[in-house]
Amino acid sequence: MKTKTKKVTKILVAPSILSADPLKLEGEAKRMEKAGADLLHVDVMDGKFVERTVFGIETAKKLKKATKLPLDVHLMICEPWKVVKEYAKAGASRICVHVEAGSAQQILKTIKLIKSAGCKAGVAIKPDTPLESIDTRILKECDFIMPMTVNPGASGQPLIEEVLLKIARLQVLLYKMKLEKQLEGDGGINSSTAAWFGRLGVTVLVSGAGIFHSKYAKRAIMQLRKAAGQVK
């Protein structure tokens, strides 16, 4: 008699370099590669879109030389369409921009620029941005969507649980639009909260301090996968 096998959801873990020792970024990137990470998440902030200024083109270049991990670049900046091609040249594999960074036309233009540069194009959504305010053309054109579960600009923030409902509503919207998009979770993700994201169909988990501040990064990554992979 044949027995049904449980479908295993592939969970990708992307340690956020924002939580690494800033004086040892290349070494920390290599450590994440050895620990079995799937991607390396690189936050870029310009001091305008968010108050903090951190990382940039040169950081992306150094990290690309240091590791074979694909760079998952999250641009928390104004006018991202002006620099996305530079980040692609610097070695990014995935580039995510905020829907709030410009008009619908400007974000659509940015998505096309990212794709033309050979990268996967994503859109990030702030916790307080209503889904209804997002032009559906953006959802159609992007490759992945990142509904942030913390406010952009700082690491170590607690999860805003109300955003989990937004992720569920986003999945319903995508289903109605007959779209299959990869969802990436960013904010407050750890071994205790990862299961919530897994149940909501989020398959890329960004986690910072929980991995970089762990003595055993490999175990921390495995725990995230195990928790989020418990999808029924």
N, C-alpha and C positions, 0 to 999 in steps of 0.2 A: 504494500500500500504506500502510495506516495504521500509524503508529508510536506506541508507548506513551509517554506523557508522564509524567515523574516528578512525583509529588504533592509539592507544596511545603507544608511544615508552617508555619503562622503562628506565629512566635516573638514574644512580647511582652517588651520589656525595661523593667525598673522600677528606675531608679537609686535607691539608698538615700540619703536625705537625711542620714542619720547620718554620712556621710563628707564632707558639705559643710562649708564654712567657716561655723561657727555664728553669725558676725556678719553673714553675707550670705545668709541662708536664702532670702529672697524672690528675690534676684537669681540665686542658684544654681538655684532652681526654674525661673525663666524661661530660664536657659541650657540646662537639660535639655529644655525644651519645644522650643527652637530646634534642639537637636541631634537631635531626632527620637525622643525617648523615648515609650513608650506609656503608662506609668503613672509615678507618683512614690510610691516606697515610704517610709512614715513609721513608724519604730519608736517605740513608746511604752513606757517602763519606769518602774515605780513604786518601785523600791528595795526591794521585798519579794519579788516573784516572781523577780526577778534583783537583784543587788546595786546596779546602777547606776540612777540616776534621770535620765530625759531626755525632753524634749518632753511635750506634753499637748494639751488642748483648744485653748488659745490658739494654739499652733503650727499646728495643723491649720487653724484659721480663717485665719491669715495666709497660709499656703501656698495655700489655696483661692482667696483673693483675688489672689494673685500669678500663678497659672498656670491654664490650661485643662486641664492633665493630670488625669486621674482620680486621686484619692488612694487608695492601697493601704495601709491602716492596719493595722499588726501590733501587737496589744496583748499585751505581755509583762507582764501585771499580774495581781494577785489580784482575784477577784470582778468579772470583766469585765461581767457582766450588769447591773451597777449604772450603767455609763457608756456602753454601746454606742449608745444612742439619742442621747446628747449628741454623740458623734463623727459620727453620721449627720447631725445638724443642723449640725455644724461643716463638713460638706462631703465626708465620706468617701464613696467609691463602693463600696469593698470593705473589709470589716473581718474580720480574722483573729484568732481567740483560741486559746489553748493548751488541748489536751485535758487537760493536767495541772492546769489552773487551778481545777478543781472536779469534782464528781461528774458522772456521765453525765447525770443529770437536769438538773443546772444548766447543763451545756454545751448540751444540747438546747434548753433554755429560751432560752439566749443566742442560739443560731442562729435561733430563731424571732423573737426581738426584732430581730435584725439585718435579717432578711428583711422583717419588718413595717415597718421604717423605710425600706425601699426600696433596701437595699444588698445586694451579694453577700456571702454568709457563708462564711468559710473556717475551717479548723481547722489549727493548727500542731502538729507533733509533735517533741519533743526527740529528739536522737540516741540517747539511751539508753532511750527508751520503747518497749517491745515492741509490735508491731502487735497481738499477741494480747490485749493488755490494753485495747484500745480497743473500746468498745461499737459494734457494727456499725450501730446506729441513727444514730450520729453521722455515719458515713460516708455513709449513705443521705440524710441531711437536708442536709448541707453542699453548697455549690456548688463549692468548690475545697479542695484539701488541700496543705499545705506541710510536707513532711518535711524538717526542718532538717538541714543538713549541717555545721553548727557549733553549739556550745553557745550558747544565747541570752544576750545581755548585753553583747557587745563586738563591735566591727567589726574587720576585718583579720585574722581568724583563718584558719588554713589549713583546707582541706576535709578532713573526716573521711571517708575513702574507704569505710569499712565501711558507711556509710549508703546508698551507691549500691546495695548489695545489698538493703537494706530497701526502696528505691524500686522495684526490680524485683519484689520479693515483694508490695509494695502493688499494683502493676499486675496481678499474677496474682490477688490477692484481689478486686480490683474487677471483673476479667473474670468470675470465678466468681460474683460477686454480680450480674452483668449491669448494672453501673453504669458510666457514663461521667462522669468527673470531671476537671476541669482540675487539673493539678499545677503547683505553684509551687516553684521552687528558691531557697533562701536560704542562702548560706554558702560562701565560697571559690570563687565563680563568676567566671571570667575567660576570656579568649580561649583559654587552654590547656585549661580544664576544661569549657567550655560544651558541647563535642561529646558528652561523656559524658551530660550531662543531656538533650540532644536525642535521643540514642539510646534513652533510657529513657522518652521520651514527656513530658518536662517542657517545657511551652510558655510558662511565665512565668519569666523569669530576673531575680532580684534581684542587683544588683551595686553595690558602693559605691565604694571607693577606685579601682578600675580605670577608673571613668568620671569621677568628680569630680576626681581628681587628674591626669587626662589633659588636656594642653593642647588636644587635639582630641577633645572628647567625642563628636562625631558619628561620627568614625572608630571610636572605642571601641565605640559602640553597634552600628555596622554589623558590626564584627568578631565581636561576640557573636552576632548574628543569623546571620551566615554560618556560624560554627562549629556552632551548635546546629541550624541548618537542614539540616545534612548528614545527614538521617535516611533510611535506606534501608528 
